[in-house]
């Protein structure tokens, strides 16, 4: 395979493993609600759903190890616990969520079958792909991703050039922060840590030995995948805004039904009756590739944990798929509700680990890692507690004092200040 061809196959594989249920369903409704403020929500969404995840891939290109390497400077024990939590979350929330989205949008409207049947067949196919992991990168990169991209580009291109009614003023008071928080829901920062390892192991299995060559290949493919994600997200958000006065959504609907209804309306308006069939294929493919990436990454980790045991890989993959079958029977909205407090706690830690691992090594010392992660951990707990106890007077007062605290980003400034102070302190020494 030529270098350019391999670069694009790897980039396409990365794109498709990122692009799952949330990535497809979240942006259009965000634009629909933002209306004339779509550019601000787009900026916020891109930071948490594109920029930070691609930085995670760049960190993998630099480390070329496993997720364990992301947190080992804090301590081996912390890194092990962090890895187990991330993988447990990944197979329990974002992976089953892909099955739920596939059932609600692609399967049930067409066949009326049960969620149990859908998730069972879905994760049986996931297991087949995961157990044949040496072929994953090529198959996803060569065949599945181009199909996903072509359908999306057709919907977006036609939708953008159609005549549209003027949109109403936005109801969002803080569109930038709304976009930031919605980007959390894609799970892509956590996804970057998980699937980056899949790419590295897949390249190793294909015979890549040179550290520098792999570093360049992963970094370049990460930027290409990032550009693809940016283009698709921006297009979907703008479409949501443009159609906000043309597609009526019942306010009483649950969040997932609103997203699905809007996406169906957009595909019907752009591609006609065939748009429904295309949408079903698109959702199924986008979700499936993400589930394969998550399950493979989890199985890879436990395989390494048990001395490169093939049995550990197989058992982990089977357990992950069984969890997917059980949780995948919930509807998409229920899974998002479960995810929110978990994200508020673990997402900030994942983000600071990504940034610390791309920072210059002379600054990102073990002391800096430990202090920044500890501060982020403490403020992340406050955000999670505030989710469960929103009316607690002490929590409300404290969050109002902290800059960005009321927007669930109270951890950002303390983490940055801790990093800067310790870097300056170490420079004096």
C-alpha positions, 0 to 999 in steps of 0.5 A: 500500500502506498504511503498516501493511500495508507494515510487516507485509509488510517484517517478514514478509519479514525473518522469513522470510529469517532463518528458515532450516534451522538456525532450524527444526532447532536449537531442538527438539534443544536443548530435548530435550537441555536437558530441565528447563533449557530456560529457560536454553538459551532465554535463551542461544539468544535472545541470539545468535539473536534479540537480536544479529541484530535489533540488526544490523537496527537498525544497518542502519536507522541506516546505510542503506547496504551491508555495507561501511558496517559496517566502514568506520570501521576502514578501507576495506580492512578493510571490503572484505575483511570483506564479501568474506569474509562473502559468501563464507561466506554462499553457501558454508555457510548457503545450501547448508545450506538445500538440504541440509536441504530434501533430507534432510527434505522431498524424499528421504523422499518421493521418494528422489531424489538430492541433486544433483537436489534442489540443482539444481532448488532453486537454479534456483528461487532464481535465478529469484527473485533475478533478479526481485528487485523482487518479492521483498519482496512475494511473501515477505512476503505469501505465503510467510511467513504460510504458514510462521508458520501451520504453525509456530503450529499445531505449537507450540500443539497441542504445548504444550497436550498432556499430557506426561510429566515430564522428566528432569534435564538433562545440560547443565552450562552450559545458558546457554552451550550455548544461546549457542553453538547460536545461533551455528549459525543464522548470524543475526548474519551474516544480519542484515548480509547481508539488512538490505541486501536490505531497504534496496535493496528499499525504495529500488526501491519508491520510498522516498526519506525517510531517516527514514521508512525508518529507522522502517519498518526498525526497527519491522519488525525488532522485529516480526520479532524478536518472531516469531523469539523466539516460534517459537524459544521454542516449539520449544525448549519442545516439544523439552523436553516431548517428551524422554521421549516421542520416542526418538532413537537416540544413534548417529545423527548430529546432523542425523538426530537433529534431523530425527527429533525434528522429524518426531516432534513434527509427527506427534504434534501434527498426525497423519499430515498433519504429515509433509506439513506439515513437508515444506512448512514446511522447504522454504519456510523454507529457500528464503526464506533462500537467496533472501535470502542470494543477493540480498544477495551479488549486490547487493554485487557489483553495487555494487562494479562501478558498479551493473552489472546484469551483475555482479548476474546473474553473482554470482547464477549463481555463488552458485547454482552453489556452492549446487548443489555444496555442497548435496549434502553432508549437513546435519551435514557443513556444520555441522562445516565451519561451526564453526571459521569461525563462531568466527573471523568471528562475534565480529567481526560481533557487535562491528561490529553493536554499534559501529554502534548505539553513540552516534557520539561514543563509536564513533569510528574509533579505538574501531572499530579497537581493539575489532575488532583485540582481537576478531580476535586472541581469535577466532583463539585460539578457532579455533586451539583448535578445531583443536588442542584438546589444545595445552597453551599454548592450553588454559592461556591459555583457562582464564586468560581469563574465559569462554575455555573457553566460546569467549567469551574475546573478550567481556570484552577487547572490552568493556574496550577499548571502555570504556577508549577511551571514557573516554580520549577523554572526557578529551581 
